[in-house]
Amino acid sequence: MAFLFSRSSRQKSPQDLVRLLQDSLNRLEHSADKKKAIDEITRIVGQLKVLLNGDSDSDPSPNTIALLAQEVYSNDLLYYMIKALPRLDFELRKDFTVIFITILQRQIGQRFPTVEYLSTREKVIVLLVKGYENSDIALNCGQILRECIKHEQLAKIVLASELFWNFFQYVQYPAFEIASDAFSTFRELLTRHKSLALELLTRNTDLFFERFNGLLVSSNYVTKRQSIKLLGEILLDRTNYIIMTAYIDSPERLKLIMNMLRDKSRNIQYESFHVFKVFVANPHKSKPVIDILIKNQAKLLVFLPEFHSDRKNDDQFNDEKQFLIKQIQELQQDQIRS
C-alpha cells in the first residue's frame, strides 16, 4: 500500500524546494560533477512547475504559491537563477524563463509583489540586460527583461542608468535573432513609458541622437530599417515635442535623412520620408536647415513627384507628399527664424 502515498511524499514544501534548488545551483557552479547537479535541478524544477501551475489532478494553490514566492525573495533565488543560465541546458533555460515570468506576473489586487521586490534588487535587472552579451542566453534574458520593463519602476532602472546605452551595441549583434530581440527591448524602453523615456531623451538629447545616427548608417539592413522607423515614432509622438524640435534643428541630421530617401531599400526610403516631412513641415526652421533645403530645392522638386509614385491608393502619403512639394516650392530666404 506504500504506493498510495508515493506522490505526496515526493512533493516537497516550497521552503524545501527553494533550499534544494539553491544548493543545486551552488553545486553546479563549484562541483566537478555537473551532470548530477543538472539532474537534481531538473527534478526540482519539475516540482516547482507543479506548484506554480498545478497538474492534471489539482489546480495550483494560491497559499502555496505565496509561500514559494516569499522563499524566492528571501533567498534572492531569481538572481541566482539568472546567474546560472549559462551553465544550464536548453530545456532548463526555458523552464527557468517560464518560472521567473510566472512569479513576476503574480498579482495581489493592484500589487505585483515580485515587481516590488525586483525594484530593490537592481542586480537582477543588470544581469538580464548583460545577458545580451552571451549568445547562449540572450533570448531567454530578453524575454524576461521585456516582461520586467512592462512595469515602470523596473524600466526606470534601465533608463536611469548607464545600462541603457549598451543597447546601441546589442541591436547590432551579428546574429539576426539576437539583434532583433535586443531591438524589441530597446523599442519597448523608448515607447512604453513615455514620461520616463522623455526624461532620458531630455537629459541626453545630443548623445542619444549621436548614437542613434550610428544605427541609421548601420551596415545591418534590419537594424537600419527598424531604427529609421523607430525614429519616426519618437519624433511624431506629441509627448516628445521638445525632443522633436531639437532634432529637426540640425542641418547634419537633415542631410542624413535626405540621403536615406535615396537608400536602395524602398522600405527605408519610405520610413525616411516620414522623418523628412517633419523637417519640411516645421514652421520655425533654422537658417542652416533652410539653407540646405533651398540649396537642394530644384533637385527635390524633381525627386519628390516621382518618389514612390506607385503608391497611388495611399491617400495620406500622397497628400503629405503634395504638401511637402508645395512647402519646398515656397521656400524663401526670408523664412529664416528670427
Secondary structure as UniProt FT lines:
FT   HELIX           2..5
FT   HELIX           6..10
FT   HELIX           14..30
FT   HELIX           34..53
FT   HELIX           62..74
FT   TURN            75..76
FT   HELIX           77..84
FT   HELIX           85..87
FT   HELIX           90..104
FT   TURN            109..110
FT   HELIX           113..118
FT   TURN            119..120
FT   HELIX           122..130
FT   HELIX           131..133
FT   TURN            135..137
FT   HELIX           138..148
FT   TURN            149..150
FT   HELIX           152..159
FT   HELIX           162..166
FT   HELIX           167..170
FT   TURN            171..172
FT   HELIX           176..191
FT   HELIX           194..203
FT   HELIX           205..216
FT   HELIX           221..236
FT   HELIX           238..240
FT   HELIX           241..247
FT   TURN            248..249
FT   HELIX           251..260
FT   TURN            261..262
FT   HELIX           266..281
FT   TURN            283..284
FT   HELIX           287..295
FT   HELIX           297..306
FT   TURN            307..310
FT   TURN            312..313
FT   HELIX           315..329
FT   HELIX           333..335
//
